[in-house]
């Protein structure tokens, strides 16, 4: 596996915009520069180690999906930064600097838009917290489902189950009525329709590549009052990918994501409070392999 050096943090001479668990975002003239690091989080805690190639996968797979779903909804992507000298396009001469080579492949220039405070979750299969909810009351985030469904079963039709997108609190399910109260009925209905359309299109495509997209989450913003897709799209961090060849209804599935990390952490007895323990090399390697595999299967290309 030809992995790049792991990138855990960035320090650019640009105005910082926001630093997330995985991404660092900077002001890039009138636009934004989003850098996908190799940081990995579990149970809302960032781990002290990174996953080789993870940032490249997240960045380039998002770009793949942004372009593939552009006929459904506009997106914020301007370009993936493959040649760092392209950043001169966005910066005046006095603001230019020696761009670090690590930006290539793991960063993108995007439109700067107003983010909407809703995380848009679409579920096509009964898994994760959805399965937990269903066992309690036969519903997922307040959406009633038929009785008798089992774990990992495909739903009669995909469901839209939004959650909050808070800066200081953990995300929580957002009832439809609350979403309407926050952003208004017309926009809420448009977001729901676009979210379900993107999921259905992507899920159908992924099946042709041998992957089930069990569920995923989207984020949207407003670009001069026009709805626009932002952040990341249909990556192993934002979605649950299953292998069609090993899918078995009625039991948990092996996912193309950070499942090896979560499994190992659970076995350690860690109390899920910082600091998180360092992962062993075999878990890091297995997780990196999953991210790369998801990218290469879905796109049909080798990771650049």
N, C-alpha and C positions, 0 to 999 in steps of 0.2 A: 504494500500500500504506500503510494507516494504522497505522504502527508506533508503539509506545510507546517512551519513552526506555529505553536499555539499562541493566539493573541488573547490576552485577558483584559487589557485596558488600552485606551488611546489617550493621547495628549497632543492635540493639534492647536496651532495658534489661530484658532477660529472661535467666534463666540459660541459657547455651548448652548444647546437648545433643551435637550433632555437626556438623561442617562437612565436606561432601563436595566432590567436584569441581564439582558443579552446585548441590546443595541445601544450604541452611543450616537447621538444625533447633534450635529453642529449647524449653525447658520452658514449658508453658502451663498453669499450675496442675497438675492431675493428668493432663493430656493433653500433647500435643506440637503445636507449630506448625511445619509444614514449608513452607519458602519455596523455590520454584524460581527460581533466578536465570537470567540470560541467558548465564552462563559456558558456554564450550564447551571440551572437551578432545579431544585427538587423540594417539594413541600414549601414553596415560596421562599426558600433560602438559596442564595448563590453559593455554590461549592468553591473550594479553594483551588481547584484544578480545572483545566479546560478539556474540550474534546477536539482533537485534530480534525480539521476540514469542516467543522460544524458551521462556522460562519459563512464559508463559501457555499455550502449546500443551502442554507437558509436564504441567502441573498439571491443566488442564481435560480433556485427553484421558485421563489416568489416572482422573479422577473419572468420566468417561463409561464407561470399561470396568469400574471397580469396581462401578458400579450395574448394568451390563448382565450381569455374571457373578456377581452375588450369590446366584443360585440354585444355583451350583456350590460356592462356598466363601465364608465370611464374610470381610469386609475391615475395615481399620482406619479408613476414612474416616468422619468425623463430619459435616463440611461443608466445602465450598469457601467460602473467605472472599470473598464478593462485596461485602459491606458491612463495612468495617473496624470499625464500632461493635459488630458481633457479638462481637468479642473480649472485650467486657465480660462476656459470659456465662461465660467461663472464668476470669476473673481477679477476685480480691477488690478492693474499691475502692482500697485502698492500693497495689496493684500496677499499676493502670491508668495509661496514659500517652497521649500524642498519637500515635495510630497513623499511620504514614506511608501516604499514599494508594497507594504502589506495592504494598502487600500485597494489594489487591483483584485477584482473578482469578488471581494467581500463588501463592497460599498456601492451605493447608488445615489444619484442625484434625483430628487423628487420635488414636486410642487409643494409649496407651503400652504396648507389649507386649515380650516377650522375643524378640529377633531370633534366628533359627536360622542357624548358620554355614555355610549351603549356598546356592549360586546355582543355581537350577533352570532349566536350559536345555532347551528343546524345539525340535527341528529337523524341519521337514516337507520341506525341500528341501536339496540338496547344494550348499552355498555356504560362503564364508569359510574359517575354519580347518577346518571339516568337510570341505570339498573337498580341502584340503591333506592332511589325515589320510588320507582315502580313497585318494588317489593313492599313498601310501606303502605301506599294508598292507590296503586293502580294508575298513577299519573306521573308525568315528568315535568317538573317546574310548572305544575298546575294544568298541564295539557293531558286530559284523560285519554287512556289507551285501552284497547280491547283486553279482556281478561285472558289468562292462560298463556301469555307470552313468556319466553324463557330467555336466559342470558345470551347476549350476542345475536339475538334474532333480528332480522330485518323488519322494520316497521311497515305497516300498511302503506304509509306515505311519509316522507321526511317531515319533521316538525321543527318549528322555529321557537327556540327557548332563550330569549335574551337574558343577559345579566348586566349588572352595573359595571362601570369601568371607573373605579375610584383611584385617586392618587394616594390616599392615606388608609383606606380600609380594604379588606379582602373583598373580592368580587362576590356578589350574591345574586340569586335569581331575581330577575326584574319582571313582575307581572305585566301583562300587556297594557293594562290600564295605567300603570306607572310610566311605561315607556311613552304612551300617548300624552300623558300629562307633562312629561319632560320635553319632548321634541315636537308634539303636535300630531294629529291623526294622519294628514296626508303624507308627511315624511316617514312616519312609522310604517304605514302601509307600503310605501315605496321600498323602504329598507327590507321589510319582510319578503316582498316579492322578489327583489334582486338577490337576496341571500339564498332563497330556495332555488332560484334559477341557476345561480352559480354552482351551488352544491349539486344539483341534478345533472348539470352539464359535466362538471368535473368528475363526479362519481361514475357516470357512464363512460367517459374517456378512460378513467383509471382501470375500470374493469377490463378494457381491451388490452391493458398492460399487465393484467394479473394482480391488481391491487384493489382491495375494497377500502373506500373512504367511509369509515363508520360514522364519524362526526367531525366537525370542524368549527372554527370561529373566524369571523370577519370583523374588520373595523372600517367605519366610513367617516368621511368628512364632507364639508361643504366648500366648493370652489365657486365663489360668487353665486351662492344659492343653488348650485348644481351638485347633485349627489356624486361622490367620488370615492372609490375604494382606496384604502391606505394601509400602511404598516406592512405586515407580511401576509402571504396568501398561500394556503394549502401546503404548509410545510410539516415536517415531523414534529415541530414544536407546537403548531396550532391545530393539528389534526391527528386523528387516530387511523393509521394505515395498517391493514391486515393483508396477509398473503392469501389469495384465493385458493391456492393449492393446499393450504393447511387449515383453512377455515372450517370449524366444526361448531354448529349451533348447539347451545345449551351449556357452554363452558367459556371461561376466559380465553382470549386469543393472544397470541404473541404479536406485539406491535413493532413497526419500524420506527421506533422513537427511543426515548431514554428509559424504557422499561428496565433494562439491566441495571441502571443506576438506582431506580426506585426499589427494585427487588433487593439489591445488595444493602442499601441503607436500612431497609426494614429488618433485615437479618442481623444488623449490628446492634440493634437496640437503641440507636440514636433517638434522643427525645424530640427531634425536629425543631430544635432551637439552635441559634448560632452559638459557636461556630460549627459548621458542618465538617464531618471527617473527610480526609483525603481519600479519593478512590484508588483502588489497586489498579495496576497497569492493565490487567486482563479485562477489567470492566470498562476502562477507558477505550481500549482497542475494540472491544465488542460493540460499544456504542457508536464509535466513529464509523465502523463498518456498516452499521444499520443506516446511519444518515446517508452515507455515500450510496448505498444500495438503493434506497428510496429514490434518490435523485436520478440515478442512472437507469433504473427501471422505468420511471415515469417519463423521463425525457428521451430516452433512447440514446443518450450521449454520455461520454465520459466527462467527469467533473473537471472543469478548467480552473 
